[in-house]
Amino acid sequence: MFESRIDFSQLNGRIQAARDAVGSLIVGQRQMVDLLLVAVLSEGHVLIEGVPGIAKTLTAKLLARTIDARFSRIQFTPDLMPSDVTGSSVYLPAKGVFEFRRGPVFANIILTDEINRAPAKTQASLFEVMEERQITYDGVTYPMDYPFMVVATQNLIDQEGTYRLPEAQLDRFMFKILVDYPDAAQEVEIMQRHNSGLFAQAPDLPKIIDAGVIRDLRSSIQGVYVKPELLQYIAGIVTATRGNPALYLGASPRASIALLNGAKAWAAMAGRDFITPEDIQELAYPVLRHRIMLSPDKEMEGLTPDDLIKQVLQKIEVPR
C-alpha cells in the first residue's frame, strides 16, 4: 500500500463513471475503452481496427457522449473530398464576398468512420489538424476548440475500395487498438441485451467529463513521476525498432512521447503518481504496432508487428 502525492480521486471517479456508462450498453471491450480514455487524458488520437460488427464505432460514439463536448461523425467514402472534411468558401451574392463555411472537423471529438475508404488526397486533409489542432484554408488559419481528438475506425477484411493509410498519418495516431470477436459468454450477453430491447430504448448517457475537467485532469497527470531509468527504458524500446533487420521502418520520436504520456495517464488511472515498467510494456503494443513496418520476408513468414514488439521487449533490460 502507498499514499499518492497527487489526489487522483476526481480522475478515478470520472473514469469509472465513464466505464460504467459505456458498459451499460457495450459488452466487454474494456481495453478499448481504457485506451480511449488514456488518449483523452493525453491529447492523443486513436485508430481502431477490427472485423465488422464488433461495436468499434458504437463504443467510440458512446464514450464521446459521456464527454460534454461537440461530437462529429464523418463517414469516409471514395468520393469524399478534402473540403467535405475541413470546409470550403461559399460566395455570398448579397455581400459580394466569399465566406468560409466550417466543415465537420470543427468539433471536439471527431469520429472518422472507415477512414481507409477515402483516397490519400482526403486523408491528407487531416494531417495538419491532427498535429497542430488547426486548419489553414486560403492563407487563413482556423484553430480548433479545446479539447480536440480524432477517433478513426477501419477494417482490413474488405480490401475492395480501400486505400492504405500513409505512414505520416499513422504516426499521428497515439494508439492503434485491435478489437477481436467477443467470447461465447459475451456473445450470449449481447443477444440478451438486444432481446430485452435495451439498445432500442438506449437512454442518453450522462455527461461525465467536460472541457474544464479534462484540462484539470491533464494538468494533474503531468505531475506523475518518471524515473530517469524509465526514460532510458522507453528510448531503448523505441530505438530498438530502428535498424532492426526484421523491420523496413522503425518507430519515430513521436512513439517515445506517446509511450511516455500514455504511461503517465495509465498510472494515474490506476491511482499511482509514478509509472512502472509494466505500464510501459502494456502500452508498447498499441503505441508501436502501427508505427513499424515489417520487411517483406518477415511478412511472408507470418510475423506480425505485435510479435516483433514482444521480441523487442524481451531483449531490453527492465529497470528495477
N, C-alpha and C positions, 0 to 999 in steps of 0.2 A: 504494500500500500504506500502511496505517496500523496503529498499535497501539492497540487499545481500552483505555480506562481501566478498564473493567469486564470481569471474566472471565466470558464467556458460554459457556465450553466445556461446562459441565454442561447449560446450556439447549439449546445446539445439538445436543449428543449425544442428549439425551432427545427433542427434536423430530424429529430424523432417524430415531431408532428407532421413534417413533410413526408417522411417514410410511411407513417400510418395513413395519411390521406391518399397517397398513391396506392398503397397496399390494400385499401378498402375496395379497389376495383381490379388491380393487377395482381395476378398470382405469380409468386416468385420474383425473379428479375431484381433481387436485392443488390447484386453487384452493379448492375447498370444504373440503378437509382443512386447508389452511393457515389459512383464515379461522376454522375451528372451533378450531384451536389458539390463534390470536390471541385469540379470545373467552375461552378457558380462562385464558389469561395475563392477561386484562384484566377479569375478573369480569363478563363480558357474556353476554347471551342471544342466541340465533341463530334466525332464521326462514329455513327452506329452502323454496324454491318451484320447482316444475318439473313436467313432464308425468309421468304414472305410469310406473313400471317402469325408472327410471334410477338406482336404488340410493340414493335420498335417505335413506330410513330405515335401510338396511343400513349405509351409511357412518357415520351417526351412532352406530349401535349398536356397530360395530366400534371406533370411536375411543373410545367410552365404556369398552369392555372393556380398553383399554390403560391406563386410569386406575384405580388401586386405590381405588375408591370405590363406594358403593352406587348402583346403577342401577335406574331405574323407568321403565316404559313405560305410558303412558295412551293408549288408543285413544279419541279423541273421536268421539262419535256424537250424533245429535239428541236422544236420550233421556238423555244423561249429565247428572247433577245436580251442583251445586257440592259437595255432601257426598261424592260419589263421588271427588272430587279431593282435597279438604282433610281429610276425615274427619268423623265425627259422634259424638254422645254415645249411649252404649248403657246401658240400665238393667240393673243387676246386682241381681237379687232377693235374693241371699244377703246382700248388704251394704246393700241399700236405698238405693243411691246411683246417680247417673249417672256414667259414666266415659267420657272422651274417647278414642276409638279413632282413631289417626292414619291418614290416607289415603295413597295412593301418592305424593303430592307430597313426603312426608317422606323424601327421599333426597338424594344429592349431585348426580346428573345425571338430569334428567327429560326423557324423550322424549315429547312430546305429538304423537302422530301424527294427521295430518289435523285440525289444530286448528280449521279453519273449518267443520267438520261440526257443532260444538256451538253452541247458541244463545248470545246475549250474556250471559245470566244465568250460564252455566257458564264462559264465557270470563272473566268478571269475577272469578271465584274466584282467578285468577292475578295480579290487579292488585297486591295487597299483597305477595305472596310474591316476585314478580319485582323489585319496587322495594326492599322493606325486608327481604327474607330472613326473613320471619316470617309466621305465621298467627294471626289473632285469632278466637277462637271462644268465644261465650258470655261475653265480657268477659275471657277469659284469653289471654295472648299466648304462642305457642309458637315459639321461634326455630329456624331451620334450621341443620343442621350445616354445617361448613365442609369443602370448598367447596360452592357451590350454583350450578347452571346449568340453564337451560331451553333445550332444543333442540326447536323446533316445525317440523313439515312441513305443507305444503299444496300442492294443485294447483288451478289455476284453469280446467282444461279441463272438468271435470264440475261444472256450476253447480247442478244439482238437489240439494236437501237441504243446501245450504251457507249459511253466514252470514258476512257481511263482518266482518273484524276491526275493532273501533273504533280510531280514531286514537290514543286514550290508551294502548291496549295495544300497537299497532305501535311507538309511541315508546319503549316499554320494551325493545325488541329492539335490541341493538347493531348487528347486521348483518341484512340481507336478502340471502341468497345465491340467485342464479338459476342453475339447473342445466339444461343442454340435453342433447340426444341425443349419444351418442358418435359419433366419425367412423367411417369404414368399417374402418380398421385396428383400432381399438379394439373394434369390433363383432366382428370375427373373433377377437380375443384373448379376449373374453368367452365366445364359443362354445367356444373351445378349452379354456378353464378348466372350463367346465361339462362338456364332453365327457370330460375327463380325470378327472372325479369330485372335483375339488378342493373344490367347495363342499359336496358330500355328506360329505366327510371333513375339513371345516374344523377345524383344530386350535385349541385355546384360545390366544388371543393373550396374549403376556406382559404382565404388569403393569409398565408403564414409569414411570409418574408416580403418586405418592401425595400425600396432602394436605400433608404436610410439605414435599415438593419443590415443590409448587405455591406454597406460601407463600413459600419461599425465592426461587423464580424471579420471582414477582410483586414481591418486595422489591427484587431486583436491577434489574428493569425500571424501577422508579421513579427510578433514578439516570441514566437515559438523558437526555442534554442536549437541551434545546429552545431554540433561539434566539428572542429576543423577536419578531423579524421573522416567524417561523413561526407564533407565536401570533396575530399580526395577520393572517397569511395564512389560517389556519383560520377566524378570525372573519369575514374578508371573504367567504369562500366561503359560510359558513352564513347570514350576514345578507343576502347577495345573493339568497337564495331567498325572503326576506320582502319583501312589497310588489312582487314580480315580477309583471308583468301576465299572464304565462303560467301563473301558479300561483294556485290557490284557497287553498292552505295551504302555508306555508313551514316550514322546519326549526326545531326548538326548541333551547334551550341544551344539552339532552341530546346533540344531534348534535355540538356542538363538543367536549364532553367525550369522547364516544365516538371522535371522529376523533383527538383528542389521544392518548388512551390506546391506541387501536389502532395508531397510527403508532409509538408508542414500542415496543410489543411487536413490530411488524413489523420495525423497525430492529434490535431485539435478536436476532430470529430470523435476520437477515442478518449477525449478528456485529458490528454497529455500535453505538456508545454515543451516537449522535446521530441525529436524524431529518432527513430531507431533504424538499424539496418533492415529490419523486417518491413518497415514502411516503404523503404526504397525498393526492396525486392518485389513487394506486392504491386507497386505501380510501374515497375520497369517494363512489364509486358504491354499495358495499354499505351504507355508513353513511346515505346520504341518500335512496336510491330509495324507501324505504317511509315516509319522513317528509314527503315533499312530495306535494301533490295538484294535478294539472293542472286548469286551468279547462276547462269543458265544450267550449268552441270549439276548444281546442288538442287535446283528446282526439279530437274529430271529425276534426281534420286528420291524425291518426295519430301525433302526437308522443308519445314515451314519456318517463318520468322520467329514464332514462339519457341521452336526447337533451338534455334540459334541463340536466342536470348537466354534460354536456360543454360546452354553451354557456356556463355559468357559469364553468367552469374556464378557458375560452379568454378570457374577459373580465377575470378577475382577474390583476393583475400578479404574476408569480412572483418572490419574493425570491431573491437570489443572494449 
